[in-house]
Amino acid sequence: VLPGIVREWLLARANDLGYTIEPRAPTVDELREGAFFTGSLTELAPLRVLDGASCRPPGEAFGELLQAWRAERDAR
């Protein structure tokens, strides 16, 4: 994974919002329990399907981070 603008923003802001980032490779089971990814075109996006199996929606942190990202993006 290449470092990107959204990823850097996420790493910087997550702590401000009370979340701890643990930089490591997640397990497949963890991803299926609710995960999201970042990208310059997708911004923050939930992982919906992995290897043909549905994933649970990401939790409350995703919503808070997405809202903060959009607010900051729109303020520019």
C-alpha positions as CSV (number, residue, x, y, z in Angstrom):
1,V,0.0,0.0,0.0
2,L,1.3,3.4,-1.0
3,P,1.1,6.2,1.5
4,G,-1.4,8.7,0.4
5,I,-3.1,12.0,1.3
6,V,-6.2,10.4,2.8
7,R,-4.1,7.8,4.7
8,E,-1.8,10.5,6.2
9,W,-4.9,12.6,7.1
10,L,-6.4,9.6,8.8
11,L,-3.3,8.8,10.8
12,A,-3.0,12.4,12.0
13,R,-6.7,12.9,12.9
14,A,-7.7,9.5,14.3
15,N,-5.7,10.3,17.5
16,D,-7.4,13.7,17.8
17,L,-10.8,11.9,17.7
18,G,-9.7,9.5,20.4
19,Y,-8.8,6.5,18.2
20,T,-5.6,4.5,18.3
21,I,-4.1,3.3,15.0
22,E,-2.2,0.0,15.2
23,P,-0.1,-0.2,12.0
24,R,-0.1,-3.9,11.1
25,A,-1.7,-6.3,8.6
26,P,-5.2,-7.2,9.7
27,T,-6.4,-10.8,9.6
28,V,-9.1,-11.8,7.1
29,D,-11.5,-12.4,10.0
30,E,-10.8,-8.9,11.3
31,L,-11.5,-7.4,7.9
32,R,-14.8,-9.3,7.7
33,E,-15.9,-8.0,11.1
34,G,-15.9,-4.4,9.7
35,A,-13.2,-2.5,7.9
36,F,-12.6,0.4,5.6
37,F,-9.9,1.5,3.3
38,T,-8.6,4.9,2.0
39,G,-7.7,6.1,-1.4
40,S,-7.4,9.3,-3.3
41,L,-10.4,8.4,-5.5
42,T,-12.5,6.6,-2.9
43,E,-11.5,8.7,0.1
44,L,-12.8,6.5,2.9
45,A,-14.8,3.5,1.8
46,P,-16.2,0.5,3.7
47,L,-15.1,-3.0,2.7
48,R,-18.2,-4.7,1.6
49,V,-17.1,-8.0,0.2
50,L,-13.9,-10.0,0.7
51,D,-13.2,-13.2,-1.3
52,G,-16.9,-13.4,-2.3
53,A,-18.1,-13.2,1.4
54,S,-20.0,-10.2,2.7
55,C,-18.3,-8.1,5.4
56,R,-20.0,-6.4,8.3
57,P,-20.2,-2.6,8.1
58,P,-17.4,-0.7,9.8
59,G,-18.2,0.6,13.2
60,E,-18.8,4.0,14.7
61,A,-15.2,5.1,14.1
62,F,-15.7,4.9,10.4
63,G,-18.6,7.3,10.5
64,E,-16.8,9.8,12.7
65,L,-13.7,9.8,10.6
66,L,-15.7,10.0,7.3
67,Q,-17.6,13.0,8.7
68,A,-14.4,14.7,9.9
69,W,-12.7,14.1,6.5
70,R,-15.7,15.5,4.5
71,A,-15.9,18.6,6.8
72,E,-12.3,19.3,6.4
73,R,-12.3,18.6,2.6
74,D,-15.4,20.8,2.1
75,A,-13.8,23.7,4.1
76,R,-11.0,24.0,1.6
